[in-house]
Amino acid sequence: MSGQGEVVHIGGYTAQGGGRGSGIVAALRDPATGALTPLGTVAVTESPSFLVRHPRQPVLYAVNEVTDGAISAWQVGSDGSLDPLGSHSTGGAEPCHLAVLPDGGHLVAANYGGGSVAVFPLDAQGVPGERTDLVVHEGHGPDPDRQDRAHTHMVSPDPGAGPLLAVDLGTDSVYRYDLDGASGRLTPRGPRARTAPGTGPRHLARHPDGRRCYLVGELDATVTAYELDDDGALHQRGRVDASDRTGHVQPSEVAVGPDGRFLYVANRGVGTIAVFNLAGELPELVAEVDTGGEWPRHFALIGKHLYVADERADMVRVFRLDASTGIPAPVGEPVAVPSPTCVLP
């Protein structure tokens, strides 16, 4: 498809997760204009709220964010079609994030409801096998409604040989694990990094320099900047507000631009993408752009464009990034997609 465009896949909530979607949607992207043309639902599956690809094989994975959590895998056709490769239980409720290790040998998933991390081996073709480990976090935070117990929200493998980071909203913590390739089991590396109480850490973004990372607090609407040492430990450099808007701010996705100059944060409630300059010691807010919806759940940076999935507005919005300032500007009309929660290039 490279001549006419490229296929992106969009995950979302189905009826089982209180959404209006039917599964994974494919769309054709025009690299020049950024335009998306939906191709329809290519996999009917329960609440595929987060998607990821294998680093080498044409395989796509999704979490099934339901009470009996699962991960599912598909072979990806050149036209974006999906052919099922199987599903496996995550051993916990509401898995909301997953990632493939850089060597392509294992898949890890974060069980939000279960407060745990699940590990699955992947064969040479990228097909997942039965779960090899399940590590359950213990503890709670000060927010009685959202932090009554552990709620793992993200798993972030190191692009090199460092430890896996597991972000837990419920315990205000980032855990470090080493994954043994032979056994598929996790072992903790050192003490967990604890955020300020009530932060509710959701997602983190690694800087391309491998030394910095940025963590968004869903509950206190902050961005915490960290330095990563050689052991993968996080050393806090400071905190800034995720938004300068008034009202309820609930950050969701965070990402560093490919050239490492800008940090992007999606803010639900106020419906914005905040842009931070990373030249200084701490991220500096340079712009905050309205997305046209209230609930930007996720976004993806693809080439010169940024794609925002607004879960409640049933749309994906396309923005063009200014090469010098990094600031996004809307392009064209929103693309109708029911309950979108993830855009996967």
Secondary structure, DSSP 4 states (H G I P E B T S, - for coil): -TTT-EEEEEEE-BGGGT--B-EEEEEEE-TTT--EEEEEEEEE-S----EEE-SSSSEEEEEE-SSS-EEEEEEEPTTS-EEEEEEEE-SSS-EEEEEE-TTSSEEEEEETTTTEEEEEEB-TT--B-S--EEEE-----S-TTT-SS--EEEEE--SSSSPEEEEETTTTEEEEEEEETTTTEEEE-SPPEE-STT--EEEEEE-TTSSEEEEEETTTTEEEEEEE-TT--EEEEEEEES---SS--EEEEEEE-TTSSEEEEEEETTTEEEEEE-SSSS-EEEEEEE-SSS-EEEEEEETTEEEEEETTTTEEEEEEEPTTT--EEE-SSPEE-SSEEEEE-
